Every structure is written in structure tokens, then in C-alpha cells.
Amino acid sequence: MDTIIEAVASLNLGYRIKNKRISMICYADHAAIIAENEDHLQRQRFKFHQISQRLNMTISINLGTSELQLASTRSQLGMLLVLLFTPLIPFLFAQQETTKPQLDKIQATTIIPGDIVLGGLFPVHERGEKTPCGNKIYNRGIQRMEAMMFAIDRINADPTILPNITLGAHIIDTCSRDTYALNQSLQFVTASALNNMVTANFECFDNSIPHTKNNYSGPVFGVVGGSYSSVSLQVANLLGLFRIPQISPASTAKALSDKNRFKYFARTVPPDTFQSSALVDIVKSVNWSYVSTVYSEGSYGEYGIEVFHREAQERNVCIATAEKVPSTADEKEFDSIIMKLKKKVNARGVILFTRAEDAR
């Protein structure tokens, strides 16, 4: 471990306190890497990875818990990967007051180097009220991101699948917003465009050779995500222009089945039409003929409830009221919807076609 510590310290990065730079903190069987920004963090993490390989150690990265599990034939060693921005450092050492980090100013991106880089779009945070990203962690988004990283780790650990090729990742937090996800997805397009640029077309004032920044991930060959249909609809249009394939584990909007519009989009779940038909089957199985519906604003809720209403009408199920939950709904909006539902006293039940946070 001393060899790794010395190698990381030799980069002269970390956080400066008085006349010393702290790049790693070791305790028990764990270690924490400290950096002032994402670029420094990636450089330190890459050095850690490089030296550990020389020592015949294998790193398995788990971004969900921000922990690197390090395995060796002799012992088990864990490394806690920490990104601490400048405003957070004084809080860590309890030397002065700090302010809460502004999530909208922090680029919610994680890059893992590799020969082939795959993009990832996951709602790690819930949407904020006044900022694109809120403070709350969205557990389902974390789980899907962990699943992707686990798959990449398993593939990289098996030399028979992709011999002499390492998969990397460029993960972006969509913060459950379609417009924010579209803006962030420009990173994938930029990364691919930079790979095709000819440096001979550019020149520097000092006649040096132009090069990309240290946090450049390389071209993105494909993207996993997004989760919400509204996000995938926006991103698929962008990625399709640059022929970047996209596969979603959760987007179910019927519109995404149109191969004329979304030629490079695929998914591992069936479209909403199946879900809507199944909901009508359930309603009929319990002999309900009069129900209320609540649906989320956006492609998922609006398309899904449209199919449900059509199927219900064909099978003699009447709709008492249909209430839409706006994407910017607050507590007053939810109270208003609940009061309207209570007025339909003869309705046998309420059918929800909503996002998870709206249902809660």
C-alpha cells in the first residue's frame, strides 16, 4: 500500500492545508482520495489503478456507494473514493463554517477510462425546485447505475469476453429532468466529435500541438439510459443525429417504438401499450366499471393513460375523472388532485399512471 500512496502523492495534487498537500487519508483497511476538482480526482484514481495493476491487484468500481473494492490474492483491501470540492474541505476538518454545495454548479459526471467508452444516463438525484438537481438521492437511479458498472467490471475481469480490451464509462446524472439530460448529453456528442478532429487544422500561439483536456473520456460508442421516457425521447433525437446507439432499461413510451424516428434506440422493456392493457385486465378481474385515473405530465403518463382510456372504453369501463400531475407540482397541487378524487364517491378505485415520485 505504501507504493500506491507514494505514487498518488507524487502527482502533487490533493488539497492544500497550510504548507502541506493531503492527497490520501488511510485508516484501518480503507483509504480516501481527496481532490479539489474532478480532473484531479480522475488523475489520482488512474494512478492508483495503474500502480495496483503492477502489484497484481484488481479494482472493482462501485459508483453507487462510491467505493472501490480492491482484491488481492493475499488480502482484502478497500479504497473509498471521495470527491471533495473546495467548499467542503473546511467542513471535513471542522476548521471553519461552510456552505451547502450548489448542485447546479457541480458537473454531475463520472468518467472511467477505457479502450471502449460507454455512456450512461441515470437519475442519481431527484429534480430540484429552484435548481436542476435536488439534494435527494433517487435510489432506483443509483441501482441502475450500479448494475451498469457491475456489468462492466465483470466483462473487464473476464479475459475471454473482450481480450486485451478494457471497457470504460462516462456516467451523467440526469437529475430526473429531460431538458437537463439533453443539455448534459451534449458531452457524448462532443467526445465523439473531438475524436474525429484533425489537430493539423488547429494551431497554438506557442506552436505547440493542440490536445484535449485531461478529463476527455474519448469517443462514446453507445449510451445506456435514460430511465424516464421523456428523457429518452429528447436524448434519442440528439444521439440519432450522430449515429450513437442508445439502449434503455426503463423507458416505455409507445412513441419510442417508431423506428423511422428513433433508428438507433432500443430498450429491454415492453412499451406502455402492454402495461395499459394489463391494467384494464386487472380492473375487469375485480369487476370495477367506474374508476378515476391520475397520470404524470410527460410522454410516459400521457401516452400510457391515453391507451388505458381507449382500452377501458372498449371494455365498458367508465372514467370518473382524469387528473394530470404537472411536472412542477407542489403539495397544494397534490392536495387539489386528492380533493377532486374524493368528490367521485362512486368510483371504485384510482388507476395511477405516474412517475414513482408522483405516486408517493
Stockholm file with secondary structure:
# STOCKHOLM 1.0

chainA/1-360         MDTIIEAVASLNLGYRIKNKRISMICYADHAAIIAENEDHLQRQRFKFHQISQRLNMTISINLGTSELQLASTRSQLGMLLVLLFTPLIPFLFAQQETTKPQLDKIQATTIIPGDIVLGGLFPVHERGEKTPCGNKIYNRGIQRMEAMMFAIDRINADPTILPNITLGAHIIDTCSRDTYALNQSLQFVTASALNNMVTANFECFDNSIPHTKNNYSGPVFGVVGGSYSSVSLQVANLLGLFRIPQISPASTAKALSDKNRFKYFARTVPPDTFQSSALVDIVKSVNWSYVSTVYSEGSYGEYGIEVFHREAQERNVCIATAEKVPSTADEKEFDSIIMKLKKKVNARGVILFTRAEDAR
#=GR chainA/1-360 SS CHHHHHHHHTTCCSEEETTEEECEEEETTEEEECCSSHHHHHHHHHHHHHHHHHTTCEEEEETTTTEEEEECSSCEEEEEECCCCGGGHHHHHTSSCCCCCCTTTSCCEEEECCSEEEEEEECCEEECSSSSEEEEECHHHHHHHHHHHHHHHHHHHCTTTSTTCCEEEEEEECTTCHHHHHHHHHHHHHHHHHHHCCGGGCCCTTCCCCCCCTTCCCCEEEEECCSSHHHHHHHHHHHHHTTCCEEESSCCCGGGGCTTTCTTEEESSCCHHHHHHHHHHHHHHTTCCEEEEEEESSHHHHHHHHHHHHHHHHTTCEEEEEEEECTTCCHHHHHHHHHHHHHCTTCCEEEEECCHHHHC
#=GC SS_cons         CHHHHHHHHTTCCSEEETTEEECEEEETTEEEECCSSHHHHHHHHHHHHHHHHHTTCEEEEETTTTEEEEECSSCEEEEEECCCCGGGHHHHHTSSCCCCCCTTTSCCEEEECCSEEEEEEECCEEECSSSSEEEEECHHHHHHHHHHHHHHHHHHHCTTTSTTCCEEEEEEECTTCHHHHHHHHHHHHHHHHHHHCCGGGCCCTTCCCCCCCTTCCCCEEEEECCSSHHHHHHHHHHHHHTTCCEEESSCCCGGGGCTTTCTTEEESSCCHHHHHHHHHHHHHHTTCCEEEEEEESSHHHHHHHHHHHHHHHHTTCEEEEEEEECTTCCHHHHHHHHHHHHHCTTCCEEEEECCHHHHC
//
